[in-house]
Amino acid sequence: MKDYMDELISKLAISSKKMMGIEFSNYLETKWAIFFESLGLEWNYKPCSIKIAGGLEFMPTFWLPCPRYHS
């Protein structure tokens, strides 16, 4: 998997943490975005914060919406 990601990054000449107009917090987040794109997955970066126990908030880095299938 590491070789695959490194190959993708080198092919795309990613030298910054910015991609598709999004400024990622670090290079690992950029790598994940490239990976999701390469799979054709829909994704959102830091879409919202979620209240959790004790009044704390959690902000997911990526949100991968699940396709909904109806019969």
Protein Blocks (a to p, Z undefined) as FASTA:
>chain_A
ZZmmmmmmmmnopabfbeehiacfbfklmmmmmmmmmnopacdehkbccddehhiacddf
bdcddddddZZ
